[in-house]
Amino acid sequence: MAITALQANEVHSRARCLYDDVQVQQALERMAAAITATLADTNPLIIAVMNGGLIPAGHLLTRLHFPLHVDYLHATRYRGNTSGGELDWTVKPQHALTGRTVLVIDDILDEGITLKSILDYCHEHGAEKVYSCVLVEKIHERKHGCAHADFVGLQIEDVYVYGYGMDYKGYLRNAAGIYAVDE
């Protein structure tokens, strides 16, 4: 269901801030330190999951001070909706995965279906090791795919959120914080 920019502003005006920009930046610093400790000597391929993983990946990449390659993929179940459907692979990674250490960066781990499919794809295409990284993990019992990510920035309650890459009906990915929609 499409909304207008005016409606997106109205949603934002009623939203509850779960983590402000400073808290998100601190989480990104912690994640970058953990990623560096694990991957600095592996010549990893970093894959951002579009569109949600774009902002977390951009913030993390500037904090990783070791040689790496960057790629992206676009696989989505949401297509601007607030609930997921069938996984749609719009763009697959351009780099060869064979023999590589791969880090997949996404915005959120909710049910884990999309992330599990992406991690499986990387293994099926010959990646030697595959790690997952999400800015936000929802805490609930409905995980049907990937149950946990290797690197997690923040944990949230089971509410619909936006900001730092996560959207509300196509809007608000650029919000500088993590916000819960007031529905």
N, C-alpha and C positions, 0 to 999 in steps of 0.2 A: 504494500500500500504506500504510494508516494505521498510525500508531504511537501509543503512549501518552506522556504527559508524562514518566513514569519512563524510558521508552526514550530520549526526547529528552535527558534529563539524562545518561544513560549515553553517548550519542553525544558530547555536549559534554565530558564528563570525559576522553574519549580523543582529542579533536580537537587539531590543531596550530594555534596562533595564527600566522597569516601577517602580520597587521598589527594592532597593538593600537589602543586608542581614541585615543591621542595621535597616532599616525601617520595614522589615518583623519581626524581633525580637521584635521591639517595639509594633507592632500590636499583636503579640502573648502574650506579657505581658498584654496589655489592655484586650484581650480576656480572659486570665486566671483570671484576677481580676474580670471581669464581671461574669464568670462562677462560681467562688468561691462565690461571693455574692449571687448568685441564688441557687446553688446546694450543698454548703458545708454541710448542715445538712440533706441531703436527702438520703444518702447511694446510690448514683447513679450507674447505669451501663453505662459505656462509650463504645460506639461501633464505631470502626474505619471502614470506608468504604474503602476496598481495590480496587485498589492499591493506588489511589491518596490520600486517607485520612491517609495513613501510616505515612508520614513525618509530616504533621501538628499535628496529634494525638500524635506522639512521643514527639514533642516539647511542646505541651500543657500539657501532662501528668506529665512531670517533674516540672511543675509550679503549679500543683494542690496539695495542702498540706492538704488533708482531705481523709477519708476512701472512697474507691470506688472500683468497679470491672471493669475489662477491657475485652472486647470481640471484635470480628470483624465480618464482613460479606463481601462477594464479590458479588456485583451486578453491572453490567456494560452494557452500551449501545454502547460502542466505540470499544472494542476489537482491540486496536492499530490503529484505523482509526481516522480521524479528524472530523468525523460527526457521530452522534449517530443513532442507529437502535432500534430493539426490546430489551427490558430489559432481560438480562440473569443472573439468580441467580445461581452463582457457589457455594457459601457457605453461609448458613444462620447462625445466631448467635447460640452459643451453650448454653448460659445461658437462663433460663426461664425469660420471660419478664413480666409475670403476677404480677401485683401490684407494679412494679418497676418504678422509675424515670429513664428515658433513655436519654442520650445525644448522638446523632449521629454526628460524626465528618467526614467531607468530605473536599476535596481540593477546589472545586469550585461550585458555584451556577450559572448556565448558564440559561437554559430554565426551570430547576426545575423538570423535568420529573422523573429522577432517584431519587432525594431526596424525592419527594412526594410519590413515590412508597415505599420507605424505611420507611418513617414516617407512612404511612398507614399500612404497615406490622407490625410495632411495636404496633400500636393501636389495630389492629386486633388480636394480640397475647397477649393482656391483659395489656400492659403497662399503668400505672396510669397517668403518664405525660411523654410527649416526647418533647425534645428540639432538635434543629438543630444548628450546628456550621459549618461554612465554612471559610476557610482562605481568599478566594477571591469571591466576587460577581461581576458579569458582569452587567453593567447598560445598559439596553435596554428594548424594549417593547414586546419581544417574550416569556415571561414567560408563559408556558402552564401548569405548575405543581405547585410546591412550589414557591410562589412569593417572599418570604423573609425568611431569616434564623434568628433564635433568637440571634445568636452571629456571627458577621461578622468582619473579620480582616481588609480587604482592599477592596476597590471598584476600578474597572477598566473599561475602555472604552470597546466597543464591538470589541475586536480583539482576535485572537488566541494566547493563552499564554501557557507558560510552566515554570517549576521550582517549588521547594518546594512541590513536589508531583504530580504536573500536568506534563503530558508528551507531547512530540511531536513524534507521530508514534512510541511509545514505548521507546523512549530515553529522556534524559534531565530532568527526574523527580528530579534528585539530584542537579540541578543547585541551587546555593545559592542566590536566588533572584527571582523576577517575571519578565519574559521577554516576549515581544511581537514578534511573528514571523514576519519577513519581507517577505511578499509574494507579 
